[in-house]
Amino acid sequence: MINPSAFFKFVSFERKDILENGQIRFAPLGEFNDPFELVPAITPLSSEFLESMSRISKEEFDCIKFSEDDRVFSFERESQLDNYQKIYKEKIRNFGILCLSSNDHVNPFLSVSVPEKKDPRTNILMWSHYANSHSGFVIEFDTTFMAGLEIKKVEYSNYRSFLTFEDIDDNNFKKIFYRKSEEWMYEQEYRAVLPLNEASLLKNNKYHLFDFDKKSIKSITFGCMMDEDKKQEIISLIENDKEFGEVFFIHALLNDNDFFLDFYQTSGSWTNHPSPFDYKVFREVAQQKKYGK
């Protein structure tokens, strides 16, 4: 498996505070748009029983006879289910998740490439759902934006994760952080998980913020519906902050003919277009297209 060369965060304009403060949020249970997020199935079946069942055939299973003690044990386990669901929720609330997007097709030359839909920034649904209907922006981080941070790819499945009581007792529930329904595959998600008590700042007693290296930001991509004055505010913010390194500013624009986005850098180079184009003229064209002139 090829490791991504960068990670992307789709945000609304209001999240420019990420750039201002060099801090990013890790969200806890209850702060996700997927109601199944961090809500695994909890089974009263024991880990020992499940492990033994995995080693036998169906014919052997059909021959098993359960004793009265087995039935009493099963009843006791079943009666503890509600309690373990509460214990799990108490434990899982101590962790926060950073959701990012990436894949094996990150294009380092997005503004000079042929038409494509592979790079994460070309994902129209991600712009719509997480960047305020294309009026926000995308932050590109290099892979070392937080020292020592483990980032793992999300597994998409039609089967929910499940936990046993033993998993909960032993804090063995890491797997539930990285599994989602196949319906979310378009997000191409990668995740990092940290204990919330390690946050650099707790804002408004709700937002757990963690420091990252501003020099790790490689580019900012502006949505095709983002106002020019808001773009300039972000550009000025970065250019006037010496903590940033070299950051490329990329602009998305609706393609005239097909369902994909064109991209150009502030310097004027196009994505999905064979010839160079003067930036001032390009911006005028973009504004006319945006406002239907």
GULOFI-358676 format. One record per residue: residue in one letter; residue number from 1; y negated, x negated, z of N, C-alpha, C in turn. Coordinates in pm, whole numbers, plus 50000, padded with zeros to 5 digits. Atoms other than C-alpha are relative to their C-alpha. Example, Ala and Ser with C-alpha at 12.3 -4.5 7.8 and 13.67 -1.06 7.14 Angstrom:
% GULOFI-358676
VEXPA A 1 50119 49911 50000 50450 48770 50780 49880 49910 50000
VEXPA S 2 50119 50082 49994 50106 48633 50714 49891 50077 50073
% end
This chain:
% GULOFI-358676
VEXPA M 1 50120 49917 50000 50000 50000 50000 49875 49913 50000
VEXPA I 2 50125 50074 50009 49654 49872 49904 49905 50051 50107
VEXPA N 3 50098 49960 49900 49400 49872 50186 49866 50027 49934
VEXPA P 4 50131 49971 50060 49063 50032 50103 49904 49883 50019
VEXPA S 5 50101 50106 49991 48775 49794 50034 49875 50048 50072
VEXPA A 6 50116 49944 49932 48525 50029 50199 50036 50139 50052
VEXPA F 7 49984 49864 49947 48493 50353 50397 49868 50074 49983
VEXPA F 8 50117 49920 50031 48254 50640 50332 49983 50114 50100
VEXPA K 9 50033 49891 49910 48078 50888 50558 49900 50091 49931
VEXPA F 10 50087 49900 50060 47931 51204 50402 49921 50069 50112
VEXPA V 11 50083 49944 49893 47637 51332 50611 49882 50076 49941
VEXPA S 12 50124 49932 50037 47335 51561 50598 49882 49905 50022
VEXPA F 13 50119 50085 49985 46982 51417 50580 49967 49979 50148
VEXPA E 14 50035 50009 49858 46936 51490 50952 50077 49889 50072
VEXPA R 15 49924 50106 49936 47201 51231 51030 49949 49860 49966
VEXPA K 16 50062 50131 50022 46964 50952 50929 49990 49921 50129
VEXPA D 17 50000 50069 49870 46974 50872 51302 50111 49896 50007
VEXPA I 18 49893 50101 50006 47299 50685 51225 49941 49867 49954
VEXPA L 19 50063 50120 50054 47090 50439 51024 49893 49947 50094
VEXPA E 20 50110 50042 49910 46799 50433 51269 50054 49926 50122
VEXPA N 21 49953 50051 49872 47008 50360 51578 50120 49907 49990
VEXPA G 22 49880 50082 50011 47313 50180 51441 50111 50051 50089
VEXPA Q 23 49897 49937 49917 47536 50428 51623 50060 50118 49925
VEXPA I 24 49931 49893 50070 47795 50674 51497 50086 50078 50099
VEXPA R 25 49934 49911 49906 47961 50969 51665 50151 50004 49980
VEXPA F 26 49857 49969 49997 48328 51006 51759 50012 50139 50063
VEXPA A 27 49999 49860 49958 48398 51379 51790 50124 50033 50082
VEXPA P 28 49885 49960 49916 48621 51531 52063 50062 50131 49954
VEXPA L 29 49935 49872 50024 48854 51832 52061 49897 50113 50005
VEXPA G 30 50091 49886 50003 48668 52150 51967 49880 49981 49910
VEXPA E 31 50116 50029 50083 48417 51984 51733 50038 49981 49853
VEXPA F 32 49953 50016 50137 48612 52011 51407 50000 50134 49928
VEXPA N 33 50001 49875 50077 48603 52266 51125 50141 50052 49972
VEXPA D 34 49861 49957 50016 48985 52285 51116 50050 50049 50137
VEXPA P 35 49956 49950 49869 49109 52514 51399 50134 49944 50047
VEXPA F 36 49873 50060 49963 49448 52337 51392 49983 49854 50046
VEXPA E 37 50024 50140 49968 49284 52000 51461 50034 49969 50145
VEXPA L 38 49958 50044 49866 49447 51827 51762 50068 50112 50078
VEXPA V 39 49928 49890 49935 49645 52146 51834 50144 49997 49950
VEXPA P 40 49860 50008 50044 50011 52046 51794 50084 50112 50060
VEXPA A 41 49903 49913 49936 50308 52264 51862 50062 49925 50117
VEXPA I 42 49939 50062 49882 50438 52190 52213 50132 50070 50028
VEXPA T 43 49867 49941 49984 50811 52243 52255 50055 49975 50140
VEXPA P 44 49933 50022 49871 51001 52296 52580 50129 49919 49987
VEXPA L 45 49881 50083 50019 51295 52111 52425 49969 49858 50042
VEXPA S 46 50024 50134 49948 51334 51771 52585 50013 49896 49889
VEXPA S 47 49989 50111 50095 51294 51442 52400 50145 49954 49988
VEXPA E 48 49861 50044 50000 51649 51350 52501 50086 50094 49916
VEXPA F 49 49922 49903 50076 51791 51672 52356 49971 49988 49850
VEXPA L 50 50036 50010 50142 51598 51636 52028 50058 49873 49937
VEXPA E 51 49945 50125 50052 51710 51276 51991 50150 50012 49978
VEXPA S 52 49854 49984 50015 52076 51366 52048 50033 50093 49885
VEXPA M 53 49975 49906 50109 52051 51658 51803 49979 49935 49863
VEXPA S 54 50027 50067 50127 51916 51427 51533 50118 49916 49953
VEXPA R 55 49888 50088 50034 52241 51229 51544 50128 50075 49968
VEXPA I 56 49877 49927 50022 52489 51510 51498 49989 50087 49874
VEXPA S 57 49996 49916 50119 52596 51720 51200 49987 50147 50039
VEXPA K 58 50010 49857 49975 52552 52096 51165 50133 50053 50055
VEXPA E 59 49869 49954 49952 52925 52143 51218 50018 49966 50147
VEXPA E 60 49990 50039 49860 52910 51950 51543 49909 50085 50087
VEXPA F 61 50094 49917 49923 52605 52148 51655 50058 50139 50025
VEXPA D 62 49944 49865 49987 52785 52479 51591 50112 50006 50104
VEXPA C 63 49890 50004 49904 53065 52366 51822 49953 49980 50145
VEXPA I 64 50051 50026 49865 52840 52294 52119 50003 50129 50082
VEXPA K 65 50001 49888 49907 52888 52523 52416 49908 49965 50117
VEXPA F 66 50097 50025 49895 52603 52552 52667 50047 50064 50130
VEXPA S 67 49957 49954 49868 52679 52587 53036 49889 50081 50067
VEXPA E 68 50100 49927 49922 52499 52795 53298 49887 49907 50044
VEXPA D 69 50103 50098 49962 52321 52481 53416 49904 49973 49884
VEXPA D 70 50084 50018 50118 52196 52432 53062 49901 50115 49985
VEXPA R 71 50087 49883 50014 52056 52784 53058 49891 50000 50107
VEXPA V 72 50099 50009 49892 51882 52735 53395 49895 49894 49966
VEXPA F 73 50091 50108 50039 51734 52407 53272 49904 50048 49890
VEXPA S 74 50082 49950 50110 51610 52577 52955 49895 50098 50051
VEXPA F 75 50094 49903 49944 51450 52859 53155 49887 49928 50075
VEXPA E 76 50101 50075 49925 51272 52609 53382 49902 49930 49907
VEXPA R 77 50088 50066 50097 51139 52418 53084 49905 50101 49937
VEXPA E 78 50082 49897 50065 51017 52736 52918 49887 50046 50092
VEXPA S 79 50101 49953 49904 50832 52838 53236 49888 49899 50019
VEXPA Q 80 50101 50105 49984 50640 52507 53231 49911 49984 49875
VEXPA L 81 50069 50020 50128 50509 52549 52875 49848 50017 50013
VEXPA D 82 50144 49977 49986 50169 52697 52965 49932 49886 50076
VEXPA N 83 50057 50108 49920 50110 52427 53224 49985 49873 49917
VEXPA Y 84 50007 50122 50082 50188 52147 52978 49896 50012 49888
VEXPA Q 85 50107 49981 50098 49956 52298 52720 49864 49969 50062
VEXPA K 86 50126 50031 49929 49676 52273 52978 49989 49850 50026
VEXPA I 87 50002 50145 49974 49773 51916 53071 49965 49924 49873
VEXPA Y 88 50028 50066 50128 49770 51817 52705 49852 50009 49966
VEXPA K 89 50141 49982 50035 49422 51963 52648 49910 49914 50088
VEXPA E 90 50079 50084 49910 49287 51781 52952 50005 49854 49956
VEXPA K 91 49984 50140 50040 49424 51450 52825 49934 49973 49865
VEXPA I 92 50050 50024 50136 49323 51491 52460 49849 50002 49996
VEXPA R 93 50147 49996 49996 48962 51566 52555 49939 49865 50033
VEXPA N 94 50050 50134 49969 48932 51202 52661 49984 49912 49877
VEXPA F 95 50004 50081 50122 48950 51085 52298 49907 50062 49896
VEXPA G 96 50085 49956 50110 48713 51105 52004 50047 49941 49869
VEXPA I 97 49955 50042 50133 48774 51074 51631 49880 49977 49909
VEXPA L 98 50095 50026 50107 48563 50917 51358 50071 50028 49868
VEXPA C 99 49939 49961 50127 48643 51078 51022 49926 49934 49884
VEXPA L 100 50055 50071 50115 48588 50871 50708 50080 50038 49876
VEXPA S 101 49929 49974 50125 48686 50899 50343 50015 49871 49922
VEXPA S 102 49980 50117 50086 48836 50636 50114 50127 50018 49919
VEXPA N 103 49876 50004 50075 49109 50559 49864 50015 49862 49935
VEXPA D 104 49974 50129 50064 49247 50278 49649 49918 49981 49873
VEXPA H 105 50074 50005 50125 48995 50344 49372 49849 49987 50023
VEXPA V 106 50143 50021 49975 48661 50248 49531 49943 49913 49888
VEXPA N 107 50057 50066 50117 48440 50144 49241 49877 49917 50041
VEXPA P 108 50115 50084 49963 48211 49845 49317 49888 50004 49897
VEXPA F 109 50099 49992 50107 48029 49915 48989 49978 50146 49961
VEXPA L 110 50008 49855 50023 47980 50290 49027 49890 50036 49902
VEXPA S 111 50114 49964 50084 47645 50288 48845 50009 49946 49858
VEXPA V 112 49986 50050 50137 47779 50117 48533 50138 50032 49943
VEXPA S 113 49862 49975 50040 48127 50267 48497 50011 50112 49898
VEXPA V 114 49971 49887 50088 48285 50509 48254 50020 50125 50085
VEXPA P 115 49979 49878 49921 48322 50875 48358 50128 49995 50081
VEXPA E 116 49881 50004 49915 48561 50910 48650 49988 50099 50115
VEXPA K 117 49998 49915 49882 48664 51124 48945 50085 49938 50110
VEXPA K 118 49910 50065 49904 48852 50866 49150 49927 49946 50123
VEXPA D 119 50075 50053 49887 48590 50696 49367 49965 50114 50095
VEXPA P 120 50028 49892 49905 48535 50897 49691 49864 50066 49979
VEXPA R 121 50135 49945 50018 48166 50944 49605 49992 50099 49883
VEXPA T 122 49998 49904 50111 48263 51146 49297 50060 50134 50041
VEXPA N 123 49930 49881 49951 48431 51412 49514 49900 50113 50023
VEXPA I 124 50099 49893 49994 48226 51727 49453 50017 50086 50126
VEXPA L 125 49977 49919 49880 48390 51920 49740 49951 49931 50126
VEXPA M 126 50048 50073 49882 48311 51647 49994 49847 50008 50010
VEXPA W 127 50146 49985 50001 47945 51658 49891 49962 50141 50048
VEXPA S 128 50034 49862 49965 47945 52036 49928 50026 50030 50147
VEXPA H 129 49959 49962 49865 48123 52055 50263 49939 49913 50110
VEXPA Y 130 50042 50092 49893 47991 51750 50451 49864 49935 49977
VEXPA A 131 50132 50056 50027 47663 51650 50284 49903 50111 49962
VEXPA N 132 50095 49889 50012 47484 51984 50305 49977 50040 49854
VEXPA S 133 50004 49951 50138 47566 52104 49954 49925 49904 49907
VEXPA H 134 50052 50105 50089 47475 51775 49783 49855 49961 50032
VEXPA S 135 50137 50039 49965 47136 51746 49959 49998 49890 50106
VEXPA G 136 49991 50109 49905 47260 51479 50202 50028 49868 49931
VEXPA F 137 49973 50132 50057 47385 51126 50147 50133 49946 50052
VEXPA V 138 49874 50063 49963 47690 50901 50175 49972 49856 50042
VEXPA I 139 50010 50138 49952 47703 50581 50382 50129 49927 49965
VEXPA E 140 49884 50085 50030 47935 50309 50253 50003 49886 50101
VEXPA F 141 49979 50107 49902 48067 50081 50530 50102 49901 49945
VEXPA D 142 49890 50092 50026 48260 49762 50480 50106 50019 50108
VEXPA T 143 49884 49970 49915 48595 49749 50657 49989 49942 50141
VEXPA T 144 50015 50062 49868 48467 49548 50955 49875 50050 50072
VEXPA F 145 50127 49950 49945 48175 49772 51055 50003 50014 50153
VEXPA M 146 49986 50004 49854 48312 49793 51412 50112 49903 50032
VEXPA A 147 49903 50107 49973 48488 49484 51543 50123 50055 50074
VEXPA G 148 49875 49963 49934 48854 49541 51631 50041 50144 49986
VEXPA L 149 49970 49858 50013 48852 49905 51525 50121 50022 49907
VEXPA E 150 49884 49966 50081 49187 50036 51398 49972 50128 49922
VEXPA I 151 50024 49885 50086 49146 50273 51102 50129 50030 49924
VEXPA K 152 49871 49964 50060 49451 50463 50978 49983 50117 49904
VEXPA K 153 50001 49894 50100 49518 50688 50683 50062 50127 50057
VEXPA V 154 49947 49871 49956 49572 51057 50755 50121 50038 49915
VEXPA E 155 49880 49949 50069 49915 51199 50668 49981 50150 49981
VEXPA Y 156 50011 49857 50029 49902 51538 50496 50141 50059 49987
VEXPA S 157 49865 49945 49993 50199 51763 50559 49994 50152 50013
VEXPA N 158 49987 49855 49978 50313 52125 50553 50058 50031 50137
VEXPA Y 159 49938 49981 49869 50465 52070 50897 49906 49949 50109
VEXPA R 160 50086 50041 49890 50261 52059 51218 50069 49896 50086
VEXPA S 161 49946 50092 49900 50304 51778 51463 50045 50080 50122
VEXPA F 162 49959 49936 49875 50491 51871 51780 50015 49894 50108
VEXPA L 163 49987 50089 49885 50500 51719 52125 50098 50061 50100
VEXPA T 164 49917 49957 49889 50755 51737 52404 49924 49977 50130
VEXPA F 165 50061 50025 49869 50673 51741 52774 49997 49850 50029
VEXPA E 166 49992 50145 49974 50782 51378 52789 49891 49925 49922
VEXPA D 167 50109 50060 50077 50538 51287 52511 49868 50011 50075
VEXPA I 168 50126 49976 49929 50256 51439 52715 49996 49919 50129
VEXPA D 169 49996 50078 49876 50365 51276 53042 49974 49852 49974
VEXPA D 170 50009 50143 50032 50383 50934 52873 49880 49966 49911
VEXPA N 171 50115 50020 50089 50059 50979 52672 50043 49953 49861
VEXPA N 172 49944 50040 50129 50273 50943 52361 49965 50105 49894
VEXPA F 173 50039 49898 50097 50069 51166 52134 49907 49946 49892
VEXPA K 174 50086 50061 50101 49899 50922 51898 50019 50063 49862
VEXPA K 175 49970 49949 50135 50072 51079 51595 49917 50123 49965
VEXPA I 176 50071 49876 50031 49877 51405 51629 49859 49974 49950
VEXPA F 177 50133 50032 50050 49550 51227 51551 49997 49985 49848
VEXPA Y 178 49997 50043 50140 49665 51140 51199 50080 50093 49910
VEXPA R 179 49928 49906 50087 49832 51453 51059 49917 50126 49984
VEXPA K 180 50071 49877 50032 49666 51747 50884 50078 50076 49892
VEXPA S 181 49938 49919 50103 49771 52028 50655 49969 49944 49861
VEXPA E 182 50019 50047 50137 49813 51944 50286 49877 50062 49932
VEXPA E 183 50118 49936 50059 49525 52181 50213 49874 49915 50015
VEXPA W 184 50116 50088 49978 49288 51908 50337 50010 49870 49922
VEXPA M 185 49977 50127 50070 49415 51642 50097 49878 49951 49922
VEXPA Y 186 50117 50040 50079 49092 51646 49897 49906 49908 50077
VEXPA E 187 50089 50084 49919 48918 51473 50189 50035 49851 49994
VEXPA Q 188 49955 50140 50007 49120 51152 50138 49959 49926 50128
VEXPA E 189 50056 50041 49870 49066 51093 50507 50070 49879 50063
VEXPA Y 190 49957 50106 49910 49096 50783 50721 49935 50025 50135
VEXPA R 191 50051 49970 49867 49047 50794 51096 50006 49880 50094
VEXPA A 192 49999 50092 49887 48958 50583 51395 49994 50085 50126
VEXPA V 193 49994 49925 49874 49030 50701 51750 49964 49905 50115
VEXPA L 194 50040 50081 49884 48864 50569 52069 49988 50089 50123
VEXPA P 195 50028 49926 49876 48849 50675 52435 49851 50028 50012
VEXPA L 196 50141 49964 49996 48522 50862 52483 49924 49929 50112
VEXPA N 197 50069 50069 49891 48449 50677 52807 49954 49860 49961
VEXPA E 198 50046 50130 50050 48393 50363 52598 49875 50011 49914
VEXPA A 199 50116 49978 50084 48096 50517 52415 49880 49919 50049
VEXPA S 200 50120 50075 49964 47776 50313 52405 49894 50092 50059
VEXPA L 201 50101 49905 49955 47569 50627 52465 50059 50141 49997
VEXPA L 202 49966 49858 49995 47634 50985 52572 49868 50076 49988
VEXPA K 203 50127 49933 50030 47354 51190 52415 50012 50150 50025
VEXPA N 204 50003 49856 49970 47266 51538 52543 50129 50047 50068
VEXPA N 205 49876 49971 49929 47585 51520 52750 50107 50059 49908
VEXPA K 206 49908 49942 50097 47775 51606 52431 50042 49901 49893
VEXPA Y 207 49973 50087 50115 47752 51338 52160 50033 49859 50048
VEXPA H 208 49955 50133 49961 47951 51020 52218 49977 49904 49884
VEXPA L 209 50044 50090 50107 47790 50743 52013 50050 49859 50025
VEXPA F 210 49946 50136 49993 47941 50402 51937 49919 49909 49907
VEXPA D 211 50077 50096 50080 47758 50093 51809 50081 49950 49881
VEXPA F 212 49939 50069 50113 47832 49948 51467 49900 49898 49946
VEXPA D 213 50084 50105 50057 47696 49651 51273 49925 50054 49878
VEXPA K 214 50078 49947 50112 47411 49762 51045 50020 49918 49873
VEXPA K 215 49979 50084 50119 47481 49468 50815 50127 50039 49924
VEXPA S 216 49876 49958 50066 47814 49633 50734 49976 50110 49898
VEXPA I 217 50028 49894 50096 47642 49906 50532 49975 49939 49863
VEXPA K 218 50005 50059 50134 47692 49826 50164 49913 50081 49905
VEXPA S 219 50080 49917 50090 47528 50122 49994 49970 50134 50065
VEXPA I 220 50032 49862 49968 47363 50459 50037 49998 50075 49867
VEXPA T 221 49997 49918 50121 47439 50726 49777 49935 50135 50032
VEXPA F 222 50074 49876 49976 47196 51019 49759 50057 50113 49917
VEXPA G 223 49948 49884 50070 47314 51368 49669 49910 50045 49887
VEXPA C 224 50076 49959 50119 47206 51525 49341 49895 50105 50032
VEXPA M 225 50098 49899 49962 47010 51795 49530 49906 49949 50109
VEXPA M 226 50084 50055 49893 46830 51561 49773 49858 49980 49950
VEXPA D 227 50141 50015 50035 46448 51567 49768 49962 49853 49991
VEXPA E 228 50042 50139 50020 46276 51250 49647 49931 49943 50123
VEXPA D 229 50070 50052 49882 46061 51223 49961 50099 49963 50110
VEXPA K 230 49898 50033 49900 46373 51227 50178 50075 49873 49961
VEXPA K 231 49940 50126 50046 46532 50959 49963 49912 49882 50040
VEXPA Q 232 50092 50110 49973 46223 50744 50003 49992 49971 50149
VEXPA E 233 50001 50021 49855 46226 50796 50381 50116 49912 50044
VEXPA I 234 49882 50081 49965 46577 50654 50403 49988 49859 49944
VEXPA I 235 50017 50132 50061 46501 50371 50162 49903 49916 50083
VEXPA S 236 50100 50073 49921 46192 50272 50365 50057 49962 50136
VEXPA L 237 49939 50027 49870 46387 50299 50690 50085 49873 49994
VEXPA I 238 49910 50114 50013 46642 50046 50567 49924 49873 49961
VEXPA E 239 50072 50119 50047 46403 49813 50387 49908 49941 50107
VEXPA N 240 50088 50048 49893 46182 49786 50698 50074 49960 50126
VEXPA D 241 49918 50036 49884 46470 49712 50936 50078 49872 49967
VEXPA K 242 49939 50130 50031 46575 49345 50937 50146 49991 50042
VEXPA E 243 49859 50002 49960 46910 49431 51095 50093 50031 49883
VEXPA F 244 49918 49970 50117 47033 49556 50757 50006 49878 49909
VEXPA G 245 49990 50100 50104 47160 49323 50488 49957 50061 49868
VEXPA E 246 50030 49944 50131 47150 49397 50117 50070 50135 49987
VEXPA V 247 49946 49865 50015 47195 49771 50065 49961 50052 49862
VEXPA F 248 50026 49943 50131 47229 49930 49721 49973 50149 50014
VEXPA F 249 50036 49858 49997 47067 50270 49665 50044 50064 49870
VEXPA I 250 49938 49935 50115 47263 50496 49432 49965 50149 50004
VEXPA H 251 50042 49861 50010 47159 50841 49310 50100 50078 49916
VEXPA A 252 49908 49913 50074 47393 51122 49202 49920 50100 49918
VEXPA L 253 50064 49905 50090 47304 51355 48917 50109 50080 49931
VEXPA L 254 49901 49918 50070 47488 51646 48757 50014 49954 49855
VEXPA N 255 49976 50029 50140 47650 51557 48428 49965 50122 49914
VEXPA D 256 50046 49891 50086 47518 51763 48138 50113 50085 49945
VEXPA N 257 49895 49932 50076 47854 51860 47991 50125 50035 50079
VEXPA D 258 49873 49982 49932 48138 51836 48241 49982 50012 50151
VEXPA F 259 50003 49984 49855 48229 51896 48607 50018 49865 50069
VEXPA F 260 50000 50122 49922 48154 51548 48736 49857 49949 50015
VEXPA L 261 50132 50052 49967 47863 51348 48873 49972 49871 49925
VEXPA D 262 50048 50129 50050 47663 51075 48705 49933 49927 50116
VEXPA F 263 50064 50079 49895 47523 50791 48917 49911 49893 49937
VEXPA Y 264 50086 50110 50043 47236 50549 48876 49942 49931 50123
VEXPA Q 265 50066 50074 49892 47086 50278 49093 49849 50011 49982
VEXPA T 266 50145 49994 50004 46718 50269 49180 49944 49909 49891
VEXPA S 267 50045 50091 50105 46691 49979 48935 50005 50063 49863
VEXPA G 268 50001 49926 50125 46767 50229 48660 50130 50001 49924
VEXPA S 269 49875 50002 50075 47125 50159 48554 50076 50131 50020
VEXPA W 270 49927 49873 50000 47345 50459 48471 50147 49981 50033
VEXPA T 271 49854 49983 50005 47696 50559 48557 50030 50099 49888
VEXPA N 272 49953 49904 50100 47887 50742 48282 49902 50013 49883
VEXPA H 273 50097 49995 50109 47622 50654 48024 49991 49861 49939
VEXPA P 274 49989 50131 50062 47627 50372 47769 49872 49918 49995
VEXPA S 275 50124 50075 50019 47257 50278 47760 49915 49995 50126
VEXPA P 276 50089 50006 49885 47001 50163 48021 49891 50106 49989
VEXPA F 277 50100 49894 49997 46730 50407 48125 49893 49965 50101
VEXPA D 278 50111 50031 49909 46387 50356 48278 50004 50093 50122
VEXPA Y 279 49984 49921 49877 46395 50470 48641 49897 50111 50012
VEXPA K 280 50105 49898 49986 46059 50654 48634 50028 50120 49910
VEXPA V 281 49964 49891 50092 46167 50853 48332 50121 50075 50053
VEXPA F 282 49878 49939 49948 46509 50913 48486 49968 50095 50114
VEXPA R 283 50035 49917 49886 46352 51049 48805 49932 50129 49954
VEXPA E 284 50066 49881 50053 46132 51286 48605 50102 50097 49941
VEXPA V 285 49894 49916 50058 46435 51411 48415 50081 50068 50111
VEXPA A 286 49922 49945 49888 46626 51456 48740 49925 50112 50069
VEXPA Q 287 50079 49898 49935 46342 51654 48895 49992 50126 49913
VEXPA Q 288 50006 49884 50090 46312 51876 48587 50130 50077 50002
VEXPA K 289 49869 49934 49996 46684 51946 48594 50020 50074 50130
VEXPA K 290 49980 49941 49868 46678 52017 48966 49925 50132 50013
VEXPA Y 291 50084 49883 49982 46396 52270 48949 49998 50092 49877
VEXPA G 292 49985 49913 50115 46495 52420 48614 49883 50000 49906
VEXPA K 293 50117 50008 50089 46188 52300 48424 50044 49963 49859
% end
